[in-house]
Amino acid sequence: MREKQDILSLSLEEIQQAVQELGQPHYRAQQILQWLHRGIKSFDDMTDLPKAFRELLAERFYIVKLQMLDKRTSSAGDATKYLFLLQDRNIIESVVMRYKYGNSLCLSTQVGCRMGCKFCASTIGGLVRNLSAGEMLAQVIEVNKDLEKGGERKVGNIVLMGIGEPLDNYDNTVKFIKMMHYPMGLNMSYRRITLSTCGLVPKMMDLAEEGLPITLSISLHAPNDELRKLIMPVASAYSIDEILKASRYYFKKTGRRVTFEYALISDLNDRERDAIELARRLKGFPCHVNIIPLNNVRGLGYKRSSQATVERFVSLLKSQGIAVTKRRELGLDIEGACGQLRRSYLERVETRQDER
Ligand code: SF4
């Protein structure tokens, strides 16, 4: 017997194909997609489809589900972190960040990550597996439902900056982004989507070729390759020069200026000469620098820079003509950095198992 397929991971074209194979008219695909992206959990509830067709769909497909394991809102109320259990018992997290302009959702694209950045909790257990496009979409759907329940606005922006390297799961990530844009679905403008990468150059070039006007955000975190190699193993594969070249190409293809993320780590990349070197490399480049005070992660041994150092770094970049902002810190008391809540959940489970 044919194995059931996750229908939430299917594109409109793939649903159309399935509808045709099942002998139904073309417009049924749009009806199905509308129900799915609204968050329906069962084919039985697709009330405008003939009953026999719903049964056929249920024989052939399933709808991927996420179970909310935990939800924590910061004391300031500006961020909520969700811990979700996947159907194969893996765990991921998603974070809602509340801004004046609306709610942003930072979501996961993989279970774990194999990039090995030294300051990141998500990579501690390595990569477990890629998420499907449906599992990414399900994070948006579940969080929207929860926000609506609390009388809040739905997710207005998506940031692919949670657990995982989105470009290491390229096909599913691009498929998800296109799905978010369906007018009969969640209808999100591409401009409201940001993809963050540690700098996988060939995939950045592929993404540029897609021509999607999403914001590309690159985790740079160092002004030169030597320093970058100390904290990001990916720097041994791709140099900053190659990243800048790919970023220029991305700008040329999409018209979107890229963002460079720079997490300030005490006594490592936060010196005056680092700011000057960074400014020299980025001068004249259509970009924006986002300074992030590092979130301290237990056991990783890096410390965040002092407030005064952060301010000095930002003003040095500004004085060199670089467009720079300091990211507002949200959810510090809910283990807000990517992978931290999942990590502490897994540690708690491991401790309980050891105690048995
Ligand atoms: S920072 Fe991003 S790319 Fe680096 S290990 Fe963490 S999740 Fe992976």
Boltz pocket constraint, residues with backbone or C-beta under 6 A from the ligand:
constraints:
  - pocket:
      binder: B
      contacts: [[A, 112], [A, 113], [A, 114], [A, 115], [A, 116], [A, 117], [A, 120], [A, 121], [A, 122], [A, 123], [A, 162], [A, 163], [A, 164], [A, 165], [A, 197], [A, 198], [A, 219], [A, 338]]
      max_distance: 6.0
